[in-house]
């Protein structure tokens, strides 16, 4: 019973983070590896990795229109990274952020293929969000 309750609380916390408004926030719980929630991306040194399917450089995610994607800086130490929207369609880019636990969220309301990279590391860190 205790384990089930712990998992339920962890799931509720993940939903609350995913439902937050767009922008940059301070430390929060990060994701990583395969099998995580759709719309979560790990920002590492020097990679973006999909929390859902584990793809990395480019991180690739497909989400429904209206869904929020959250990027979480994990294990980045003092190395700066960002989420820089490229081309059209575009989404608001993040500031350059330093420190594990930083997060950035963007809500994708319009279907399309959105490309991004790190403003600091360029094509060494890339990703794509496909919105259906």
Phi, psi and omega in degrees: 000316181298319180294316179301316180297320179298315179295322179295319178294320178296319178295319178296322178294320179296319178296318180298320178294315181295336182266001181289160180287160182297151177139187182256138179229172178281198185304142175208172179289134180259167176242182178170167180072183181273162174084004180280190182290143173294138180091018174238133180229131175273131173259113181240190177261110347252079179199157163251136179226129177296128176287341183273309186243002174078001179295145184219136177044070010269144169288137182228125179225146173242126182230161176279149176305137181094354182273149178263138174251135180242124174261132181235124178287120184228121178067028184268347179054231182266011181274130181277145177214167174208174173242106185250114178292138181239136172071202183230135002287163182235170175220162181299131179277158177274167169285165171285123186238146180234134174117133176300144179095349176290148178226157174220136178235148174218138177258131183253104183266338186249128178302146179157180178250119185251124180254147178211163174209173176277130179295335181277319188251000175056225187290355174287341179228106182225163177198166180220137172242120175261122181252124181250000000 
